[in-house]
Amino acid sequence: MWQRIQTLYLLISAGLLAAMCFSNAYTVANPDGLLEVSYWQLQKPYFGILLGILIFLVMLALVVFKSRILQMRLAVLSGVIALGMQAWLAYMYFTFEGPVFSFTAIFPLVVCICNFLAARGCFQDQLMVESAYRVRERRRRKK
């Protein structure tokens, strides 16, 4: 499991998503001082629920390493969701006035890239297994 490159990509994705859970999304200056808003508080609970679903999908993709096709599909699905999260954050960045977003706002984009690289690694593994199966079948037929 750990020797495959897609596992490392999925671990990087899980680490970045965990960092998003424990960091602040943006800071707003108000008369009482600075107000820090976490990702769990963005747009009511919807962004937090989406973040939780994304963490679950990435962790599930890490666990199902014996089924390469399922792992590839989960990686692509979580990559698409991460891209949607990044679009949502970009929309909030350009429409809100005043908040200063933290550097963790680009983590969904990095997660998306890592998940698509993991899916590509799963696909390459699947192609290698299928080609080895064809070679074994040829040898069996010759005997």
Beta strands, then each sheet from edge to edge (+ up, - down):
strand 1: 24-30
strand 2: 33-38
strand 3: 100-101
sheet 1: 2+ 1- 3+
end
